[in-house]
């Protein structure tokens, strides 16, 4: 991987980074099966995937929410899969009636990543 993987640009007063992500033809069958099974759930849960304590708390909260607290209403997405490839994981976010982002900190990685991948994703 080269060190010049991104560049900064200005668009209507907002700074953006353009990052090149290598395309792949690979598809994870487990993720696709999961996405199909979860597609009818109205709420997609995405969260911070950071390695710090805040990220760990966000991940645990997301997993608890989807596996026990609101199991029948929520689908936990794979943020990496949803961000890097337009397959079932991104469709869970795109088609959900509501998307909840559990951010570990003020950088708001999951919200910013998915807003870049899905143009009409908005925050409230």
N, CA, C and O atoms as a Tinker XYZ file with bonds, in Angstrom:
   496  protein
     1  N      0.853000   -1.174000    0.000000    73     2
     2  CA     0.000000    0.000000    0.000000    64     1     3
     3  C      0.895000    1.232000    0.000000    63     2     4     5
     4  O      1.894000    1.278000    0.718000    81     3
     5  N      0.546000    2.212000   -0.790000    73     3     6
     6  CA     1.335000    3.432000   -0.854000    64     5     7
     7  C      0.872000    4.409000    0.214000    63     6     8     9
     8  O     -0.256000    4.325000    0.699000    81     7
     9  N      1.738000    5.322000    0.571000    73     7    10
    10  CA     1.399000    6.318000    1.576000    64     9    11
    11  C      0.474000    7.392000    1.016000    63    10    12    13
    12  O     -0.201000    8.061000    1.799000    81    11
    13  N      0.409000    7.586000   -0.273000    73    11    14
    14  CA    -0.437000    8.602000   -0.891000    64    13    15
    15  C     -1.776000    8.001000   -1.305000    63    14    16    17
    16  O     -2.187000    8.137000   -2.457000    81    15
    17  N     -2.462000    7.332000   -0.365000    73    15    18
    18  CA    -3.721000    6.670000   -0.685000    64    17    19
    19  C     -4.900000    7.627000   -0.700000    63    18    20    21
    20  O     -5.986000    7.254000   -1.145000    81    19
    21  N     -4.714000    8.850000   -0.226000    73    19    22
    22  CA    -5.843000    9.789000   -0.224000    64    21    23
    23  C     -5.355000   11.190000   -0.568000    63    22    24    25
    24  O     -4.161000   11.488000   -0.541000    81    23
    25  N     -6.304000   12.014000   -0.885000    73    23    26
    26  CA    -5.983000   13.414000   -1.127000    64    25    27
    27  C     -7.101000   14.259000   -0.539000    63    26    28    29
    28  O     -8.224000   13.782000   -0.373000    81    27
    29  N     -6.801000   15.497000   -0.228000    73    27    30
    30  CA    -7.806000   16.382000    0.350000    64    29    31
    31  C     -8.344000   17.303000   -0.735000    63    30    32    33
    32  O     -7.611000   17.737000   -1.624000    81    31
    33  N     -9.641000   17.595000   -0.645000    73    31    34
    34  CA   -10.248000   18.501000   -1.607000    64    33    35
    35  C    -11.282000   19.361000   -0.897000    63    34    36    37
    36  O    -11.747000   19.013000    0.188000    81    35
    37  N    -11.632000   20.461000   -1.499000    73    35    38
    38  CA   -12.647000   21.358000   -0.959000    64    37    39
    39  C    -13.869000   21.333000   -1.862000    63    38    40    41
    40  O    -13.739000   21.431000   -3.083000    81    39
    41  N    -15.047000   21.203000   -1.278000    73    39    42
    42  CA   -16.287000   21.218000   -2.043000    64    41    43
    43  C    -17.318000   21.992000   -1.243000    63    42    44    45
    44  O    -17.728000   21.547000   -0.172000    81    43
    45  N    -17.742000   23.135000   -1.741000    73    43    46
    46  CA   -18.739000   23.987000   -1.102000    64    45    47
    47  C    -18.402000   24.231000    0.367000    63    46    48    49
    48  O    -19.263000   24.099000    1.238000    81    47
    49  N    -17.148000   24.587000    0.637000    73    47    50
    50  CA   -16.758000   24.947000    1.986000    64    49    51
    51  C    -16.533000   23.781000    2.934000    63    50    52    53
    52  O    -16.165000   24.010000    4.086000    81    51
    53  N    -16.735000   22.554000    2.507000    73    51    54
    54  CA   -16.522000   21.397000    3.363000    64    53    55
    55  C    -15.333000   20.609000    2.838000    63    54    56    57
    56  O    -15.227000   20.348000    1.640000    81    55
    57  N    -14.453000   20.239000    3.736000    73    55    58
    58  CA   -13.280000   19.463000    3.335000    64    57    59
    59  C    -13.645000   17.984000    3.262000    63    58    60    61
    60  O    -14.370000   17.469000    4.114000    81    59
    61  N    -13.139000   17.314000    2.244000    73    59    62
    62  CA   -13.361000   15.878000    2.053000    64    61    63
    63  C    -12.034000   15.194000    1.820000    63    62    64    65
    64  O    -11.086000   15.811000    1.333000    81    63
    65  N    -11.963000   13.939000    2.160000    73    63    66
    66  CA   -10.842000   13.099000    1.794000    64    65    67
    67  C    -11.343000   12.122000    0.750000    63    66    68    69
    68  O    -12.420000   11.546000    0.901000    81    67
    69  N    -10.579000   11.934000   -0.293000    73    67    70
    70  CA   -10.910000   10.933000   -1.295000    64    69    71
    71  C     -9.970000    9.768000   -1.078000    63    70    72    73
    72  O     -8.751000    9.917000   -1.164000    81    71
    73  N    -10.535000    8.617000   -0.801000    73    71    74
    74  CA    -9.735000    7.441000   -0.487000    64    73    75
    75  C    -10.009000    6.371000   -1.529000    63    74    76    77
    76  O    -11.166000    6.057000   -1.812000    81    75
    77  N     -8.974000    5.821000   -2.088000    73    75    78
    78  CA    -9.125000    4.755000   -3.071000    64    77    79
    79  C     -9.201000    3.427000   -2.345000    63    78    80    81
    80  O     -8.287000    3.066000   -1.604000    81    79
    81  N    -10.284000    2.702000   -2.553000    73    79    82
    82  CA   -10.458000    1.375000   -1.970000    64    81    83
    83  C    -10.453000    0.381000   -3.116000    63    82    84    85
    84  O    -11.266000    0.472000   -4.036000    81    83
    85  N     -9.547000   -0.550000   -3.053000    73    83    86
    86  CA    -9.427000   -1.557000   -4.100000    64    85    87
    87  C    -10.725000   -2.363000   -4.199000    63    86    88    89
    88  O    -11.233000   -2.857000   -3.192000    81    87
    89  N    -11.249000   -2.489000   -5.402000    73    87    90
    90  CA   -12.461000   -3.278000   -5.616000    64    89    91
    91  C    -12.147000   -4.757000   -5.522000    63    90    92    93
    92  O    -11.019000   -5.185000   -5.767000    81    91
    93  N    -13.151000   -5.524000   -5.165000    73    91    94
    94  CA   -12.995000   -6.966000   -5.090000    64    93    95
    95  C    -14.230000   -7.639000   -5.659000    63    94    96    97
    96  O    -15.338000   -7.113000   -5.562000    81    95
    97  N    -14.033000   -8.779000   -6.238000    73    95    98
    98  CA   -15.159000   -9.590000   -6.696000    64    97    99
    99  C    -15.612000  -10.559000   -5.615000    63    98   100   101
   100  O    -16.631000  -11.233000   -5.770000    81    99
   101  N    -14.861000  -10.633000   -4.523000    73    99   102
   102  CA   -15.208000  -11.534000   -3.428000    64   101   103
   103  C    -16.471000  -11.074000   -2.725000    63   102   104   105
   104  O    -16.701000   -9.878000   -2.542000    81   103
   105  N    -17.278000  -12.035000   -2.339000    73   103   106
   106  CA   -18.493000  -11.777000   -1.564000    64   105   107
   107  C    -18.522000  -12.802000   -0.443000    63   106   108   109
   108  O    -18.297000  -13.989000   -0.678000    81   107
   109  N    -18.794000  -12.353000    0.763000    73   107   110
   110  CA   -18.857000  -13.261000    1.901000    64   109   111
   111  C    -20.252000  -13.890000    1.958000    63   110   112   113
   112  O    -21.231000  -13.188000    2.213000    81   111
   113  N    -20.358000  -15.200000    1.725000    73   111   114
   114  CA   -21.669000  -15.848000    1.734000    64   113   115
   115  C    -22.361000  -15.756000    3.102000    63   114   116   117
   116  O    -23.586000  -15.655000    3.165000    81   115
   117  N    -21.592000  -15.790000    4.187000    73   115   118
   118  CA   -22.200000  -15.677000    5.526000    64   117   119
   119  C    -22.842000  -14.309000    5.713000    63   118   120   121
   120  O    -23.943000  -14.202000    6.253000    81   119
   121  N    -22.152000  -13.263000    5.265000    73   119   122
   122  CA   -22.702000  -11.900000    5.383000    64   121   123
   123  C    -23.951000  -11.736000    4.527000    63   122   124   125
   124  O    -24.930000  -11.121000    4.950000    81   123
   125  N    -23.905000  -12.290000    3.325000    73   123   126
   126  CA   -25.061000  -12.168000    2.432000    64   125   127
   127  C    -26.269000  -12.933000    2.983000    63   126   128   129
   128  O    -27.395000  -12.441000    2.913000    81   127
   129  N    -26.043000  -14.122000    3.527000    73   127   130
   130  CA   -27.141000  -14.882000    4.139000    64   129   131
   131  C    -27.703000  -14.143000    5.341000    63   130   132   133
   132  O    -28.918000  -14.063000    5.524000    81   131
   133  N    -26.813000  -13.605000    6.154000    73   131   134
   134  CA   -27.236000  -12.829000    7.314000    64   133   135
   135  C    -28.071000  -11.630000    6.872000    63   134   136   137
   136  O    -29.136000  -11.373000    7.434000    81   135
   137  N    -27.594000  -10.899000    5.873000    73   135   138
   138  CA   -28.296000   -9.702000    5.397000    64   137   139
   139  C    -29.689000  -10.063000    4.882000    63   138   140   141
   140  O    -30.646000   -9.330000    5.131000    81   139
   141  N    -29.815000  -11.170000    4.175000    73   139   142
   142  CA   -31.131000  -11.601000    3.680000    64   141   143
   143  C    -32.067000  -11.918000    4.832000    63   142   144   145
   144  O    -33.240000  -11.543000    4.801000    81   143
   145  N    -31.563000  -12.603000    5.848000    73   143   146
   146  CA   -32.388000  -12.963000    7.004000    64   145   147
   147  C    -32.796000  -11.737000    7.817000    63   146   148   149
   148  O    -33.865000  -11.725000    8.427000    81   147
   149  N    -31.956000  -10.711000    7.828000    73   147   150
   150  CA   -32.208000   -9.517000    8.641000    64   149   151
   151  C    -32.939000   -8.412000    7.878000    63   150   152   153
   152  O    -33.315000   -7.402000    8.474000    81   151
   153  N    -33.145000   -8.583000    6.592000    73   151   154
   154  CA   -33.659000   -7.510000    5.728000    64   153   155
   155  C    -35.005000   -6.951000    6.162000    63   154   156   157
   156  O    -35.282000   -5.779000    5.908000    81   155
   157  N    -35.841000   -7.738000    6.800000    73   155   158
   158  CA   -37.167000   -7.249000    7.182000    64   157   159
   159  C    -37.168000   -6.461000    8.494000    63   158   160   161
   160  O    -38.187000   -5.875000    8.861000    81   159
   161  N    -36.057000   -6.442000    9.189000    73   159   162
   162  CA   -35.992000   -5.713000   10.464000    64   161   163
   163  C    -35.933000   -4.216000   10.184000    63   162   164   165
   164  O    -35.202000   -3.777000    9.296000    81   163
   165  N    -36.703000   -3.429000   10.940000    73   163   166
   166  CA   -36.816000   -2.001000   10.629000    64   165   167
   167  C    -35.639000   -1.130000   11.037000    63   166   168   169
   168  O    -35.528000    0.002000   10.566000    81   167
   169  N    -34.758000   -1.622000   11.898000    73   167   170
   170  CA   -33.686000   -0.781000   12.420000    64   169   171
   171  C    -32.334000   -1.430000   12.166000    63   170   172   173
   172  O    -32.093000   -2.569000   12.565000    81   171
   173  N    -31.459000   -0.694000   11.500000    73   171   174
   174  CA   -30.082000   -1.144000   11.292000    64   173   175
   175  C    -29.191000   -0.455000   12.315000    63   174   176   177
   176  O    -29.273000    0.757000   12.512000    81   175
   177  N    -28.347000   -1.235000   12.957000    73   175   178
   178  CA   -27.444000   -0.701000   13.967000    64   177   179
   179  C    -26.020000   -0.760000   13.441000    63   178   180   181
   180  O    -25.516000   -1.833000   13.109000    81   179
   181  N    -25.376000    0.392000   13.366000    73   179   182
   182  CA   -23.972000    0.436000   13.011000    64   181   183
   183  C    -23.247000    1.089000   14.172000    63   182   184   185
   184  O    -23.838000    1.859000   14.930000    81   183
   185  N    -21.976000    0.781000   14.308000    73   183   186
   186  CA   -21.265000    1.379000   15.434000    64   185   187
   187  C    -19.794000    1.542000   15.126000    63   186   188   189
   188  O    -19.269000    1.040000   14.133000    81   187
   189  N    -19.164000    2.261000   16.016000    73   187   190
   190  CA   -17.726000    2.437000   16.016000    64   189   191
   191  C    -17.077000    1.061000   16.047000    63   190   192   193
   192  O    -17.569000    0.153000   16.717000    81   191
   193  N    -15.993000    0.910000   15.335000    73   191   194
   194  CA   -15.246000   -0.347000   15.343000    64   193   195
   195  C    -13.816000   -0.101000   15.821000    63   194   196   197
   196  O    -12.906000   -0.867000   15.508000    81   195
   197  N    -13.631000    0.980000   16.586000    73   195   198
   198  CA   -12.300000    1.346000   17.055000    64   197   199
   199  C    -11.762000    0.425000   18.130000    63   198   200   201
   200  O    -12.513000   -0.324000   18.754000    81   199
   201  N    -10.463000    0.485000   18.340000    73   199   202
   202  CA    -9.785000   -0.409000   19.284000    64   201   203
   203  C     -9.714000    0.151000   20.703000    63   202   204   205
   204  O     -9.298000   -0.558000   21.620000    81   203
   205  N    -10.107000    1.392000   20.899000    73   203   206
   206  CA   -10.025000    1.982000   22.231000    64   205   207
   207  C    -11.202000    1.542000   23.101000    63   206   208   209
   208  O    -12.097000    0.842000   22.628000    81   207
   209  N    -11.202000    1.946000   24.358000    73   207   210
   210  CA   -12.265000    1.585000   25.288000    64   209   211
   211  C    -13.622000    2.104000   24.800000    63   210   212   213
   212  O    -14.629000    1.408000   24.929000    81   211
   213  N    -13.659000    3.304000   24.250000    73   211   214
   214  CA   -14.917000    3.861000   23.746000    64   213   215
   215  C    -15.474000    3.011000   22.609000    63   214   216   217
   216  O    -16.679000    2.765000   22.544000    81   215
   217  N    -14.598000    2.565000   21.717000    73   215   218
   218  CA   -15.026000    1.699000   20.624000    64   217   219
   219  C    -15.540000    0.371000   21.142000    63   218   220   221
   220  O    -16.535000   -0.157000   20.644000    81   219
   221  N    -14.861000   -0.165000   22.140000    73   219   222
   222  CA   -15.285000   -1.435000   22.733000    64   221   223
   223  C    -16.661000   -1.305000   23.377000    63   222   224   225
   224  O    -17.489000   -2.207000   23.256000    81   223
   225  N    -16.906000   -0.202000   24.052000    73   223   226
   226  CA   -18.212000    0.032000   24.669000    64   225   227
   227  C    -19.293000    0.149000   23.597000    63   226   228   229
   228  O    -20.374000   -0.420000   23.749000    81   227
   229  N    -19.015000    0.879000   22.515000    73   227   230
   230  CA   -19.981000    1.023000   21.420000    64   229   231
   231  C    -20.290000   -0.333000   20.792000    63   230   232   233
   232  O    -21.454000   -0.636000   20.529000    81   231
   233  N    -19.270000   -1.150000   20.548000    73   231   234
   234  CA   -19.468000   -2.476000   19.959000    64   233   235
   235  C    -20.300000   -3.375000   20.864000    63   234   236   237
   236  O    -21.224000   -4.047000   20.407000    81   235
   237  N    -19.968000   -3.380000   22.134000    73   235   238
   238  CA   -20.714000   -4.228000   23.078000    64   237   239
   239  C    -22.169000   -3.782000   23.181000    63   238   240   241
   240  O    -23.079000   -4.610000   23.230000    81   239
   241  N    -22.381000   -2.467000   23.214000    73   239   242
   242  CA   -23.750000   -1.956000   23.273000    64   241   243
   243  C    -24.532000   -2.342000   22.023000    63   242   244   245
   244  O    -25.690000   -2.749000   22.117000    81   243
   245  N    -23.904000   -2.217000   20.850000    73   243   246
   246  CA   -24.570000   -2.585000   19.594000    64   245   247
   247  C    -24.908000   -4.066000   19.584000    63   246   248   249
   248  O    -26.007000   -4.454000   19.189000    81   247
   249  N    -23.970000   -4.889000   20.016000    73   247   250
   250  CA   -24.209000   -6.328000   20.036000    64   249   251
   251  C    -25.299000   -6.710000   21.025000    63   250   252   253
   252  O    -26.126000   -7.571000   20.727000    81   251
   253  N    -25.315000   -6.077000   22.208000    73   251   254
   254  CA   -26.368000   -6.347000   23.190000    64   253   255
   255  C    -27.732000   -5.933000   22.650000    63   254   256   257
   256  O    -28.716000   -6.657000   22.795000    81   255
   257  N    -27.777000   -4.775000   22.034000    73   255   258
   258  CA   -29.033000   -4.269000   21.479000    64   257   259
   259  C    -29.596000   -5.234000   20.447000    63   258   260   261
   260  O    -30.795000   -5.511000   20.439000    81   259
   261  N    -28.740000   -5.742000   19.585000    73   259   262
   262  CA   -29.193000   -6.603000   18.493000    64   261   263
   263  C    -29.366000   -8.066000   18.881000    63   262   264   265
   264  O    -30.133000   -8.785000   18.240000    81   263
   265  N    -28.677000   -8.510000   19.904000    73   263   266
   266  CA   -28.779000   -9.927000   20.257000    64   265   267
   267  C    -29.718000  -10.217000   21.410000    63   266   268   269
   268  O    -30.154000  -11.357000   21.569000    81   267
   269  N    -30.045000   -9.214000   22.225000    73   267   270
   270  CA   -30.938000   -9.510000   23.344000    64   269   271
   271  C    -31.980000   -8.435000   23.624000    63   270   272   273
   272  O    -33.142000   -8.775000   23.848000    81   271
   273  N    -31.625000   -7.177000   23.622000    73   271   274
   274  CA   -32.573000   -6.124000   24.020000    64   273   275
   275  C    -33.677000   -5.918000   22.982000    63   274   276   277
   276  O    -34.855000   -5.894000   23.339000    81   275
   277  N    -33.325000   -5.770000   21.725000    73   275   278
   278  CA   -34.313000   -5.533000   20.663000    64   277   279
   279  C    -34.042000   -6.466000   19.488000    63   278   280   281
   280  O    -34.002000   -6.029000   18.338000    81   279
   281  N    -33.861000   -7.716000   19.773000    73   279   282
   282  CA   -33.454000   -8.724000   18.795000    64   281   283
   283  C    -34.390000   -8.801000   17.589000    63   282   284   285
   284  O    -33.925000   -9.012000   16.469000    81   283
   285  N    -35.678000   -8.637000   17.790000    73   283   286
   286  CA   -36.647000   -8.785000   16.699000    64   285   287
   287  C    -36.787000   -7.546000   15.823000    63   286   288   289
   288  O    -37.403000   -7.604000   14.759000    81   287
   289  N    -36.216000   -6.419000   16.266000    73   287   290
   290  CA   -36.367000   -5.171000   15.520000    64   289   291
   291  C    -35.077000   -4.650000   14.911000    63   290   292   293
   292  O    -35.108000   -3.773000   14.047000    81   291
   293  N    -33.941000   -5.180000   15.351000    73   291   294
   294  CA   -32.665000   -4.603000   14.942000    64   293   295
   295  C    -31.775000   -5.598000   14.210000    63   294   296   297
   296  O    -31.804000   -6.801000   14.469000    81   295
   297  N    -30.985000   -5.060000   13.291000    73   295   298
   298  CA   -29.984000   -5.842000   12.569000    64   297   299
   299  C    -28.642000   -5.155000   12.749000    63   298   300   301
   300  O    -28.509000   -3.962000   12.474000    81   299
   301  N    -27.667000   -5.887000   13.199000    73   299   302
   302  CA   -26.313000   -5.369000   13.396000    64   301   303
   303  C    -25.574000   -5.485000   12.074000    63   302   304   305
   304  O    -25.496000   -6.570000   11.498000    81   303
   305  N    -25.041000   -4.390000   11.595000    73   303   306
   306  CA   -24.342000   -4.432000   10.312000    64   305   307
   307  C    -22.840000   -4.569000   10.493000    63   306   308   309
   308  O    -22.293000   -4.222000   11.539000    81   307
   309  N    -22.192000   -5.072000    9.472000    73   307   310
   310  CA   -20.732000   -5.092000    9.391000    64   309   311
   311  C    -20.334000   -3.771000    8.734000    63   310   312   313
   312  O    -20.539000   -3.587000    7.535000    81   311
   313  N    -19.776000   -2.865000    9.507000    73   311   314
   314  CA   -19.435000   -1.549000    8.980000    64   313   315
   315  C    -18.423000   -1.635000    7.845000    63   314   316   317
   316  O    -18.550000   -0.924000    6.848000    81   315
   317  N    -17.430000   -2.489000    7.983000    73   315   318
   318  CA   -16.438000   -2.639000    6.921000    64   317   319
   319  C    -17.067000   -3.120000    5.629000    63   318   320   321
   320  O    -16.769000   -2.599000    4.554000    81   319
   321  N    -17.946000   -4.122000    5.734000    73   319   322
   322  CA   -18.614000   -4.643000    4.547000    64   321   323
   323  C    -19.551000   -3.625000    3.921000    63   322   324   325
   324  O    -19.620000   -3.499000    2.698000    81   323
   325  N    -20.272000   -2.899000    4.767000    73   323   326
   326  CA   -21.218000   -1.906000    4.260000    64   325   327
   327  C    -20.505000   -0.725000    3.608000    63   326   328   329
   328  O    -21.001000   -0.148000    2.640000    81   327
   329  N    -19.345000   -0.374000    4.141000    73   327   330
   330  CA   -18.618000    0.778000    3.614000    64   329   331
   331  C    -17.846000    0.449000    2.343000    63   330   332   333
   332  O    -17.778000    1.281000    1.439000    81   331
   333  N    -17.269000   -0.730000    2.252000    73   331   334
   334  CA   -16.348000   -1.011000    1.153000    64   333   335
   335  C    -16.960000   -1.707000   -0.048000    63   334   336   337
   336  O    -16.307000   -1.805000   -1.087000    81   335
   337  N    -18.193000   -2.197000    0.053000    73   335   338
   338  CA   -18.776000   -2.946000   -1.059000    64   337   339
   339  C    -20.293000   -2.796000   -1.030000    63   338   340   341
   340  O    -20.907000   -2.855000    0.036000    81   339
   341  N    -20.889000   -2.606000   -2.184000    73   339   342
   342  CA   -22.343000   -2.421000   -2.286000    64   341   343
   343  C    -23.032000   -3.782000   -2.373000    63   342   344   345
   344  O    -23.402000   -4.236000   -3.456000    81   343
   345  N    -23.196000   -4.421000   -1.217000    73   343   346
   346  CA   -23.852000   -5.724000   -1.141000    64   345   347
   347  C    -24.898000   -5.690000   -0.031000    63   346   348   349
   348  O    -25.408000   -4.623000    0.311000    81   347
   349  N    -25.214000   -6.832000    0.520000    73   347   350
   350  CA   -26.279000   -6.947000    1.507000    64   349   351
   351  C    -26.104000   -6.110000    2.752000    63   350   352   353
   352  O    -27.086000   -5.602000    3.293000    81   351
   353  N    -24.869000   -5.951000    3.224000    73   351   354
   354  CA   -24.647000   -5.150000    4.430000    64   353   355
   355  C    -25.020000   -3.687000    4.184000    63   354   356   357
   356  O    -25.651000   -3.060000    5.035000    81   355
   357  N    -24.642000   -3.146000    3.050000    73   355   358
   358  CA   -25.006000   -1.760000    2.739000    64   357   359
   359  C    -26.518000   -1.643000    2.531000    63   358   360   361
   360  O    -27.124000   -0.633000    2.889000    81   359
   361  N    -27.116000   -2.677000    1.954000    73   359   362
   362  CA   -28.565000   -2.657000    1.770000    64   361   363
   363  C    -29.319000   -2.647000    3.097000    63   362   364   365
   364  O    -30.396000   -2.057000    3.188000    81   363
   365  N    -28.768000   -3.291000    4.124000    73   363   366
   366  CA   -29.410000   -3.224000    5.438000    64   365   367
   367  C    -29.519000   -1.777000    5.903000    63   366   368   369
   368  O    -30.538000   -1.373000    6.462000    81   367
   369  N    -28.469000   -1.004000    5.670000    73   367   370
   370  CA   -28.488000    0.416000    6.046000    64   369   371
   371  C    -29.385000    1.196000    5.097000    63   370   372   373
   372  O    -30.214000    1.991000    5.538000    81   371
   373  N    -29.226000    0.977000    3.822000    73   371   374
   374  CA   -29.971000    1.721000    2.804000    64   373   375
   375  C    -31.486000    1.528000    2.945000    63   374   376   377
   376  O    -32.248000    2.478000    2.766000    81   375
   377  N    -31.926000    0.311000    3.263000    73   375   378
   378  CA   -33.354000   -0.009000    3.263000    64   377   379
   379  C    -34.018000    0.046000    4.628000    63   378   380   381
   380  O    -35.235000   -0.111000    4.721000    81   379
   381  N    -33.257000    0.262000    5.683000    73   379   382
   382  CA   -33.845000    0.308000    7.022000    64   381   383
   383  C    -34.724000    1.547000    7.181000    63   382   384   385
   384  O    -34.439000    2.601000    6.612000    81   383
   385  N    -35.782000    1.406000    7.951000    73   383   386
   386  CA   -36.635000    2.560000    8.254000    64   385   387
   387  C    -35.889000    3.540000    9.143000    63   386   388   389
   388  O    -36.098000    4.751000    9.062000    81   387
   389  N    -35.010000    3.001000    9.999000    73   387   390
   390  CA   -34.229000    3.837000   10.901000    64   389   391
   391  C    -32.836000    3.227000   11.014000    63   390   392   393
   392  O    -32.679000    2.007000   11.055000    81   391
   393  N    -31.842000    4.086000   11.064000    73   391   394
   394  CA   -30.461000    3.658000   11.263000    64   393   395
   395  C    -29.957000    4.311000   12.535000    63   394   396   397
   396  O    -30.066000    5.525000   12.707000    81   395
   397  N    -29.409000    3.506000   13.418000    73   395   398
   398  CA   -28.846000    4.024000   14.659000    64   397   399
   399  C    -27.342000    3.814000   14.614000    63   398   400   401
   400  O    -26.858000    2.708000   14.378000    81   399
   401  N    -26.615000    4.898000   14.846000    73   399   402
   402  CA   -25.158000    4.839000   14.899000    64   401   403
   403  C    -24.724000    5.028000   16.346000    63   402   404   405
   404  O    -24.988000    6.065000   16.954000    81   403
   405  N    -24.063000    4.024000   16.884000    73   403   406
   406  CA   -23.491000    4.124000   18.223000    64   405   407
   407  C    -22.020000    4.478000   18.053000    63   406   408   409
   408  O    -21.188000    3.619000   17.763000    81   407
   409  N    -21.721000    5.739000   18.237000    73   407   410
   410  CA   -20.365000    6.232000   18.016000    64   409   411
   411  C    -19.559000    6.140000   19.301000    63   410   412   413
   412  O    -20.058000    6.444000   20.385000    81   411
   413  N    -18.320000    5.720000   19.169000    73   411   414
   414  CA   -17.448000    5.624000   20.324000    64   413   415
   415  C    -16.958000    6.984000   20.794000    63   414   416   417
   416  O    -16.738000    7.186000   21.989000    81   415
   417  N    -16.784000    7.918000   19.865000    73   415   418
   418  CA   -16.281000    9.238000   20.230000    64   417   419
   419  C    -16.780000   10.289000   19.233000    63   418   420   421
   420  O    -17.586000   10.003000   18.348000    81   419
   421  N    -16.292000   11.474000   19.402000    73   419   422
   422  CA   -16.727000   12.627000   18.610000    64   421   423
   423  C    -16.273000   12.589000   17.164000    63   422   424   425
   424  O    -16.730000   13.419000   16.378000    81   423
   425  N    -15.404000   11.677000   16.769000    73   423   426
   426  CA   -14.963000   11.581000   15.374000    64   425   427
   427  C    -16.086000   11.029000   14.492000    63   426   428   429
   428  O    -16.118000   11.311000   13.294000    81   427
   429  N    -16.999000   10.255000   15.059000    73   427   430
   430  CA   -18.197000    9.743000   14.380000    64   429   431
   431  C    -17.862000    8.978000   13.096000    63   430   432   433
   432  O    -18.420000    9.253000   12.033000    81   431
   433  N    -16.957000    8.029000   13.210000    73   431   434
   434  CA   -16.492000    7.288000   12.036000    64   433   435
   435  C    -17.611000    6.569000   11.295000    63   434   436   437
   436  O    -17.717000    6.694000   10.075000    81   435
   437  N    -18.446000    5.818000   12.008000    73   435   438
   438  CA   -19.462000    5.030000   11.294000    64   437   439
   439  C    -20.442000    5.933000   10.553000    63   438   440   441
   440  O    -20.806000    5.638000    9.415000    81   439
   441  N    -20.870000    7.015000   11.169000    73   439   442
   442  CA   -21.802000    7.939000   10.502000    64   441   443
   443  C    -21.167000    8.576000    9.279000    63   442   444   445
   444  O    -21.787000    8.651000    8.218000    81   443
   445  N    -19.938000    9.031000    9.427000    73   443   446
   446  CA   -19.256000    9.681000    8.311000    64   445   447
   447  C    -18.976000    8.712000    7.183000    63   446   448   449
   448  O    -19.124000    9.068000    6.014000    81   447
   449  N    -18.571000    7.485000    7.511000    73   447   450
   450  CA   -18.289000    6.491000    6.475000    64   449   451
   451  C    -19.541000    6.171000    5.675000    63   450   452   453
   452  O    -19.520000    6.190000    4.445000    81   451
   453  N    -20.632000    5.877000    6.376000    73   451   454
   454  CA   -21.851000    5.469000    5.680000    64   453   455
   455  C    -22.508000    6.631000    4.949000    63   454   456   457
   456  O    -23.157000    6.428000    3.923000    81   455
   457  N    -22.349000    7.838000    5.460000    73   455   458
   458  CA   -22.863000    9.009000    4.739000    64   457   459
   459  C    -22.133000    9.163000    3.407000    63   458   460   461
   460  O    -22.723000    9.618000    2.427000    81   459
   461  N    -20.859000    8.790000    3.366000    73   459   462
   462  CA   -20.102000    8.809000    2.118000    64   461   463
   463  C    -20.510000    7.706000    1.164000    63   462   464   465
   464  O    -20.438000    7.873000   -0.054000    81   463
   465  N    -20.942000    6.571000    1.713000    73   463   466
   466  CA   -21.321000    5.418000    0.877000    64   465   467
   467  C    -22.773000    5.502000    0.410000    63   466   468   469
   468  O    -23.111000    4.988000   -0.656000    81   467
   469  N    -23.633000    6.146000    1.204000    73   467   470
   470  CA   -25.053000    6.271000    0.865000    64   469   471
   471  C    -25.384000    7.763000    0.863000    63   470   472   473
   472  O    -25.518000    8.373000    1.924000    81   471
   473  N    -25.514000    8.342000   -0.310000    73   471   474
   474  CA   -25.651000    9.798000   -0.458000    64   473   475
   475  C    -26.808000   10.400000    0.317000    63   474   476   477
   476  O    -26.666000   11.497000    0.858000    81   475
   477  N    -27.943000    9.728000    0.392000    73   475   478
   478  CA   -29.108000   10.348000    1.020000    64   477   479
   479  C    -29.270000    9.966000    2.498000    63   478   480   481
   480  O    -30.342000   10.170000    3.069000    81   479
   481  N    -28.246000    9.428000    3.109000    73   479   482
   482  CA   -28.283000    9.132000    4.529000    64   481   483
   483  C    -28.123000   10.436000    5.290000    63   482   484   485
   484  O    -27.146000   11.160000    5.098000    81   483
   485  N    -29.080000   10.730000    6.153000    73   483   486
   486  CA   -29.028000   12.003000    6.868000    64   485   487
   487  C    -29.092000   11.781000    8.375000    63   486   488   489
   488  O    -29.606000   10.767000    8.847000    81   487
   489  N    -28.564000   12.743000    9.114000    73   487   490
   490  CA   -28.586000   12.677000   10.559000    64   489   491
   491  C    -29.734000   13.501000   11.118000    63   490   492   493
   492  O    -30.136000   14.514000   10.546000    81   491
   493  N    -30.241000   13.047000   12.231000    73   491   494
   494  CA   -31.278000   13.813000   12.950000    64   493   495
   495  C    -30.870000   13.999000   14.354000    63   494   496
   496  O    -31.598000   14.615000   15.132000    81   495
